[in-house]
Amino acid sequence: MKPIIALWAHQRSMSTAFLRMMIERADVTVIHEPLVTLLDEGEVPLPDGRGGQVVVRDEEALFEHMKELARDRRVFFKDTVEHRYAWLFEHPLAITDIEHTFIVREPRRTISSMYHMKPAITCPEVGYEHLFELFELARRLKEGSPVVVNADQLVQDPRAVVGRYCEQVGLPFVEKALSWQPEDRPEWSRTRKWHIDVISSSGFAPSHKTYPATVDNHPVLASFLEHHFPFYQQLVRHAI
């Protein structure tokens, strides 16, 4: 079986840009947010390895299908952690052979961006706690520290960060994949409004957006930061 690489991410972490870079490589099968789609929609379409699609309706079928895809080609998937995926903790043997990696971004601006996109967002959905729980699960499965990408460093020096990532997960570094043509993609259609920035992007770049509600002027957002910042600190200290 070829490697299966997971990228676990909180929302607004530049994880979709990272996935876009993986698509640009053209040497891996790339799957966009299968678990969150499965939980939200009750089913998720996946590539069948022959140019078509297959639909799966439970977690066991999802991971079994990715293992089938990995018989022929490396598989990369990324998922966001607004949900706590209890199935993963209840079935750790199903994900033991996966190379679990993580991406994390400083939460102050990220929380403002999440709130701007979804004003009804709850504290658990911010996701840093869920991300840390998954990191701890992956560390127990691997008996070592999983790869963590610091998104703020990624946009400052993409070549260095992606190079270290590739080295640690066993992928060849493909420099040309650090840039791409702006485009919309069908796998982003369900949650398209969250991906407008990457649709218009051509590579990794810092965001300079500002939002009226921030952790400094909005008490609910301040409480989100207070809860999640310790989990961010625990994760980012492992960044490559």
Buried (B, 14 or more C-beta within 10 A) or exposed (E): EBBBBBBBBBBBBBBBBBBBBBBBBEEBBBBBBBBBBBBBEEBBBBBEBEEEEBEBEEBEBBBEBBBBBBEEBBBBBBBBBBBBBEBBEEEEEBBEEBBBBBBBBBBBBBBBBBBBBBEEBEBBBBBBBBBBBBBEBBBEBBEEEBBBBBBBBBBEEBEEBBBBBBEEBEBEBBEEBBEBEEEEBEBBEBBEEBBEBBBEBEBBEEBEEEBEBBBEEBEBBBEBBEBBBEBBEBBBEBBB
